[in-house]
Amino acid sequence: MSRDGGITLDWADGEHRFRLAWGELRQLQEACDAGPFVILQRLQLGSWKLGDISETIRLGLIGGGATPERALQLVRDYVEARPPLENVKLALGVLAAAVIGPEDERLGEDDAATDQKA
């Protein structure tokens, strides 16, 4: 299993892949004037700013393969046109997958299996 920090979720008009690699995380950091773990904390604790939600989702879509134009349109239609609380969990999940890894990813299992075969 290769770990890329991506996650595929049902959201908005269908299934979408989200991924925040180093480049997107840097852009997120600049856009929100905070590091990824600070933004993650703000999302978890309810002290988020609007950009924490919209920029995380927009950049996650781009990192997942959406064009910048498509990502911006999805954010305008399904984030900025809706109450902010509707997308906090999504932003939290996208950012957590990037900096921690997805919930279903069990760290060390592949390494252990490879070590046993050797």
C-alpha positions as CSV (number, residue, x, y, z in Angstrom):
1,M,0.0,0.0,0.0
2,S,1.3,3.4,-0.9
3,R,0.4,6.2,1.3
4,D,-0.5,9.4,-0.5
5,G,-2.8,11.2,1.9
6,G,-5.8,11.0,-0.4
7,I,-9.4,10.1,0.4
8,T,-12.4,9.5,-1.8
9,L,-15.7,10.7,-0.5
10,D,-19.3,11.2,-1.6
11,W,-20.0,14.9,-1.6
12,A,-21.8,17.5,-3.6
13,D,-22.7,16.1,-7.0
14,G,-21.0,12.7,-6.6
15,E,-17.9,10.9,-5.6
16,H,-14.8,13.0,-5.4
17,R,-11.1,12.4,-4.6
18,F,-9.4,14.8,-2.3
19,R,-5.7,15.0,-1.6
20,L,-3.4,17.6,0.0
21,A,0.2,16.8,-0.9
22,W,3.0,19.1,0.2
23,G,2.3,21.7,-2.5
24,E,-1.3,22.0,-1.6
25,L,-0.5,22.0,2.1
26,R,1.9,24.9,1.5
27,Q,-0.8,26.8,-0.4
28,L,-3.3,26.1,2.4
29,Q,-0.9,27.4,5.0
30,E,-0.4,30.6,3.0
31,A,-4.1,31.1,2.3
32,C,-5.1,30.6,6.0
33,D,-2.0,32.1,7.6
34,A,-1.6,28.9,9.7
35,G,0.1,25.6,9.6
36,P,-1.8,22.4,8.7
37,F,-2.1,21.2,12.4
38,V,-3.3,24.6,13.5
39,I,-6.0,24.5,10.9
40,L,-6.8,20.9,11.9
41,Q,-7.1,22.0,15.5
42,R,-9.4,24.9,14.6
43,L,-11.7,22.6,12.6
44,Q,-11.8,20.1,15.5
45,L,-12.4,22.7,18.2
46,G,-14.9,24.9,16.3
47,S,-12.6,27.9,16.2
48,W,-12.3,27.7,12.4
49,K,-12.3,30.5,9.9
50,L,-14.2,30.4,6.7
51,G,-11.0,29.9,4.6
52,D,-10.1,26.9,6.8
53,I,-13.1,25.2,5.3
54,S,-13.3,26.5,1.7
55,E,-9.5,26.4,1.0
56,T,-9.1,23.0,2.4
57,I,-11.8,21.6,0.2
58,R,-10.8,23.5,-2.9
59,L,-7.1,22.6,-2.6
60,G,-8.0,19.0,-1.7
61,L,-10.1,18.7,-4.9
62,I,-7.2,20.1,-7.0
63,G,-4.8,17.7,-5.3
64,G,-7.2,14.9,-6.0
65,G,-7.2,15.6,-9.7
66,A,-9.9,18.2,-10.3
67,T,-9.1,21.2,-12.5
68,P,-8.7,24.5,-10.6
69,E,-11.8,25.8,-12.4
70,R,-13.9,22.7,-11.4
71,A,-12.7,22.9,-7.8
72,L,-13.6,26.5,-7.6
73,Q,-17.0,26.0,-9.0
74,L,-17.8,23.1,-6.6
75,V,-16.7,25.2,-3.7
76,R,-18.8,28.1,-4.8
77,D,-21.9,25.9,-5.3
78,Y,-21.6,23.5,-2.4
79,V,-19.5,25.3,0.2
80,E,-19.9,29.1,-0.1
81,A,-23.6,28.9,-1.0
82,R,-24.3,26.7,2.1
83,P,-24.1,27.3,5.8
84,P,-20.4,26.8,6.9
85,L,-21.2,24.0,9.4
86,E,-22.3,21.7,6.6
87,N,-18.7,21.4,5.3
88,V,-16.6,21.5,8.5
89,K,-16.6,17.7,8.8
90,L,-15.6,17.3,5.2
91,A,-12.7,19.8,5.5
92,L,-11.6,18.1,8.7
93,G,-11.6,14.7,7.0
94,V,-9.7,15.9,4.0
95,L,-7.0,17.6,6.1
96,A,-6.8,14.7,8.6
97,A,-6.2,12.3,5.7
98,A,-3.4,14.4,4.5
99,V,-1.5,15.0,7.8
100,I,-2.5,11.8,9.7
101,G,-3.7,9.3,7.1
102,P,-7.1,7.9,6.4
103,E,-8.9,6.0,9.2
104,D,-8.8,2.7,7.4
105,E,-5.0,2.9,6.8
106,R,-3.2,0.8,9.4
107,L,0.3,2.1,9.7
108,G,3.0,-0.5,9.9
109,E,0.9,-3.5,8.7
110,D,2.5,-3.6,5.2
111,D,5.9,-3.3,6.7
112,A,5.3,-6.1,9.2
113,A,4.0,-8.4,6.4
114,T,7.0,-7.6,4.2
115,D,9.4,-8.2,7.2
116,Q,7.8,-11.6,7.8
117,K,8.2,-12.7,4.2
118,A,11.9,-11.9,4.2
